[in-house]
Amino acid sequence: GDLKRMGELMAESHASMRDDFEITVPQIDTLVEIVKAVIGDKGGVRMTGGGFGGCIVALIPEELVPAVQQAVAEQYEAKTGIKETFYVCKPSQGAGQC
């Protein structure tokens, strides 16, 4: 697939949640910025959930996971006072059709 385009769309989506709907918080925006600085155009990152805190989702190549985890571990708590938690997942085919 087109990982670069997906990343652009995720960035636009996050910017809309932040600027148009005003449902992100500084801590989530900081986390998105840390991850984006590591992945560049090799994936995407955005807030997920209902807004006003919570989680982000980052869709990235598996080889970038350690670098993202390291950057977040080194920077996020220092910038926000919040300790991060990671849930590393791999995509699957899903349920399919019956």
MODELLER restraints for C-alpha pairs under 7 A, 6 or more apart:
rsr = mdl.restraints
at = mdl.atoms
rsr.add(forms.Gaussian(group=physical.xy_distance, feature=features.Distance(at['CA:3:A'], at['CA:42:A']), mean=6.18, stdev=0.5))
rsr.add(forms.Gaussian(group=physical.xy_distance, feature=features.Distance(at['CA:3:A'], at['CA:43:A']), mean=5.40, stdev=0.5))
rsr.add(forms.Gaussian(group=physical.xy_distance, feature=features.Distance(at['CA:4:A'], at['CA:41:A']), mean=5.21, stdev=0.5))
rsr.add(forms.Gaussian(group=physical.xy_distance, feature=features.Distance(at['CA:4:A'], at['CA:42:A']), mean=5.86, stdev=0.5))
rsr.add(forms.Gaussian(group=physical.xy_distance, feature=features.Distance(at['CA:4:A'], at['CA:43:A']), mean=6.08, stdev=0.5))
rsr.add(forms.Gaussian(group=physical.xy_distance, feature=features.Distance(at['CA:6:A'], at['CA:43:A']), mean=6.86, stdev=0.5))
rsr.add(forms.Gaussian(group=physical.xy_distance, feature=features.Distance(at['CA:6:A'], at['CA:44:A']), mean=6.36, stdev=0.5))
rsr.add(forms.Gaussian(group=physical.xy_distance, feature=features.Distance(at['CA:7:A'], at['CA:41:A']), mean=6.42, stdev=0.5))
rsr.add(forms.Gaussian(group=physical.xy_distance, feature=features.Distance(at['CA:7:A'], at['CA:43:A']), mean=4.84, stdev=0.5))
rsr.add(forms.Gaussian(group=physical.xy_distance, feature=features.Distance(at['CA:7:A'], at['CA:44:A']), mean=3.64, stdev=0.5))
rsr.add(forms.Gaussian(group=physical.xy_distance, feature=features.Distance(at['CA:7:A'], at['CA:45:A']), mean=6.87, stdev=0.5))
rsr.add(forms.Gaussian(group=physical.xy_distance, feature=features.Distance(at['CA:8:A'], at['CA:44:A']), mean=6.96, stdev=0.5))
rsr.add(forms.Gaussian(group=physical.xy_distance, feature=features.Distance(at['CA:10:A'], at['CA:44:A']), mean=5.54, stdev=0.5))
rsr.add(forms.Gaussian(group=physical.xy_distance, feature=features.Distance(at['CA:10:A'], at['CA:45:A']), mean=5.98, stdev=0.5))
rsr.add(forms.Gaussian(group=physical.xy_distance, feature=features.Distance(at['CA:10:A'], at['CA:46:A']), mean=5.80, stdev=0.5))
rsr.add(forms.Gaussian(group=physical.xy_distance, feature=features.Distance(at['CA:11:A'], at['CA:44:A']), mean=6.74, stdev=0.5))
rsr.add(forms.Gaussian(group=physical.xy_distance, feature=features.Distance(at['CA:11:A'], at['CA:45:A']), mean=6.59, stdev=0.5))
rsr.add(forms.Gaussian(group=physical.xy_distance, feature=features.Distance(at['CA:11:A'], at['CA:46:A']), mean=6.38, stdev=0.5))
rsr.add(forms.Gaussian(group=physical.xy_distance, feature=features.Distance(at['CA:14:A'], at['CA:46:A']), mean=5.01, stdev=0.5))
rsr.add(forms.Gaussian(group=physical.xy_distance, feature=features.Distance(at['CA:14:A'], at['CA:47:A']), mean=6.14, stdev=0.5))
rsr.add(forms.Gaussian(group=physical.xy_distance, feature=features.Distance(at['CA:17:A'], at['CA:23:A']), mean=5.71, stdev=0.5))
rsr.add(forms.Gaussian(group=physical.xy_distance, feature=features.Distance(at['CA:17:A'], at['CA:24:A']), mean=6.37, stdev=0.5))
rsr.add(forms.Gaussian(group=physical.xy_distance, feature=features.Distance(at['CA:18:A'], at['CA:24:A']), mean=5.14, stdev=0.5))
rsr.add(forms.Gaussian(group=physical.xy_distance, feature=features.Distance(at['CA:23:A'], at['CA:51:A']), mean=4.90, stdev=0.5))
rsr.add(forms.Gaussian(group=physical.xy_distance, feature=features.Distance(at['CA:23:A'], at['CA:52:A']), mean=5.25, stdev=0.5))
rsr.add(forms.Gaussian(group=physical.xy_distance, feature=features.Distance(at['CA:24:A'], at['CA:51:A']), mean=5.59, stdev=0.5))
rsr.add(forms.Gaussian(group=physical.xy_distance, feature=features.Distance(at['CA:24:A'], at['CA:52:A']), mean=5.18, stdev=0.5))
rsr.add(forms.Gaussian(group=physical.xy_distance, feature=features.Distance(at['CA:24:A'], at['CA:53:A']), mean=6.48, stdev=0.5))
rsr.add(forms.Gaussian(group=physical.xy_distance, feature=features.Distance(at['CA:25:A'], at['CA:52:A']), mean=5.67, stdev=0.5))
rsr.add(forms.Gaussian(group=physical.xy_distance, feature=features.Distance(at['CA:25:A'], at['CA:53:A']), mean=5.92, stdev=0.5))
rsr.add(forms.Gaussian(group=physical.xy_distance, feature=features.Distance(at['CA:27:A'], at['CA:80:A']), mean=6.11, stdev=0.5))
rsr.add(forms.Gaussian(group=physical.xy_distance, feature=features.Distance(at['CA:28:A'], at['CA:47:A']), mean=6.82, stdev=0.5))
rsr.add(forms.Gaussian(group=physical.xy_distance, feature=features.Distance(at['CA:28:A'], at['CA:53:A']), mean=6.41, stdev=0.5))
rsr.add(forms.Gaussian(group=physical.xy_distance, feature=features.Distance(at['CA:31:A'], at['CA:76:A']), mean=6.51, stdev=0.5))
rsr.add(forms.Gaussian(group=physical.xy_distance, feature=features.Distance(at['CA:32:A'], at['CA:45:A']), mean=6.15, stdev=0.5))
rsr.add(forms.Gaussian(group=physical.xy_distance, feature=features.Distance(at['CA:32:A'], at['CA:46:A']), mean=6.21, stdev=0.5))
rsr.add(forms.Gaussian(group=physical.xy_distance, feature=features.Distance(at['CA:34:A'], at['CA:71:A']), mean=6.87, stdev=0.5))
rsr.add(forms.Gaussian(group=physical.xy_distance, feature=features.Distance(at['CA:34:A'], at['CA:72:A']), mean=6.45, stdev=0.5))
rsr.add(forms.Gaussian(group=physical.xy_distance, feature=features.Distance(at['CA:35:A'], at['CA:68:A']), mean=5.94, stdev=0.5))
rsr.add(forms.Gaussian(group=physical.xy_distance, feature=features.Distance(at['CA:36:A'], at['CA:45:A']), mean=6.65, stdev=0.5))
rsr.add(forms.Gaussian(group=physical.xy_distance, feature=features.Distance(at['CA:38:A'], at['CA:68:A']), mean=6.17, stdev=0.5))
rsr.add(forms.Gaussian(group=physical.xy_distance, feature=features.Distance(at['CA:42:A'], at['CA:60:A']), mean=6.46, stdev=0.5))
rsr.add(forms.Gaussian(group=physical.xy_distance, feature=features.Distance(at['CA:43:A'], at['CA:59:A']), mean=5.48, stdev=0.5))
rsr.add(forms.Gaussian(group=physical.xy_distance, feature=features.Distance(at['CA:43:A'], at['CA:60:A']), mean=4.55, stdev=0.5))
rsr.add(forms.Gaussian(group=physical.xy_distance, feature=features.Distance(at['CA:44:A'], at['CA:58:A']), mean=5.56, stdev=0.5))
rsr.add(forms.Gaussian(group=physical.xy_distance, feature=features.Distance(at['CA:44:A'], at['CA:59:A']), mean=5.28, stdev=0.5))
rsr.add(forms.Gaussian(group=physical.xy_distance, feature=features.Distance(at['CA:44:A'], at['CA:60:A']), mean=6.56, stdev=0.5))
rsr.add(forms.Gaussian(group=physical.xy_distance, feature=features.Distance(at['CA:45:A'], at['CA:56:A']), mean=6.83, stdev=0.5))
rsr.add(forms.Gaussian(group=physical.xy_distance, feature=features.Distance(at['CA:45:A'], at['CA:57:A']), mean=5.64, stdev=0.5))
rsr.add(forms.Gaussian(group=physical.xy_distance, feature=features.Distance(at['CA:45:A'], at['CA:58:A']), mean=4.18, stdev=0.5))
rsr.add(forms.Gaussian(group=physical.xy_distance, feature=features.Distance(at['CA:45:A'], at['CA:59:A']), mean=6.40, stdev=0.5))
rsr.add(forms.Gaussian(group=physical.xy_distance, feature=features.Distance(at['CA:46:A'], at['CA:56:A']), mean=5.43, stdev=0.5))
rsr.add(forms.Gaussian(group=physical.xy_distance, feature=features.Distance(at['CA:46:A'], at['CA:57:A']), mean=5.72, stdev=0.5))
rsr.add(forms.Gaussian(group=physical.xy_distance, feature=features.Distance(at['CA:46:A'], at['CA:58:A']), mean=6.69, stdev=0.5))
rsr.add(forms.Gaussian(group=physical.xy_distance, feature=features.Distance(at['CA:47:A'], at['CA:55:A']), mean=5.96, stdev=0.5))
rsr.add(forms.Gaussian(group=physical.xy_distance, feature=features.Distance(at['CA:47:A'], at['CA:56:A']), mean=4.13, stdev=0.5))
rsr.add(forms.Gaussian(group=physical.xy_distance, feature=features.Distance(at['CA:47:A'], at['CA:57:A']), mean=6.28, stdev=0.5))
rsr.add(forms.Gaussian(group=physical.xy_distance, feature=features.Distance(at['CA:48:A'], at['CA:55:A']), mean=5.68, stdev=0.5))
rsr.add(forms.Gaussian(group=physical.xy_distance, feature=features.Distance(at['CA:48:A'], at['CA:56:A']), mean=5.12, stdev=0.5))
rsr.add(forms.Gaussian(group=physical.xy_distance, feature=features.Distance(at['CA:48:A'], at['CA:57:A']), mean=6.14, stdev=0.5))
rsr.add(forms.Gaussian(group=physical.xy_distance, feature=features.Distance(at['CA:49:A'], at['CA:55:A']), mean=6.86, stdev=0.5))
rsr.add(forms.Gaussian(group=physical.xy_distance, feature=features.Distance(at['CA:73:A'], at['CA:84:A']), mean=7.00, stdev=0.5))
rsr.add(forms.Gaussian(group=physical.xy_distance, feature=features.Distance(at['CA:77:A'], at['CA:83:A']), mean=5.17, stdev=0.5))
rsr.add(forms.Gaussian(group=physical.xy_distance, feature=features.Distance(at['CA:77:A'], at['CA:84:A']), mean=6.97, stdev=0.5))
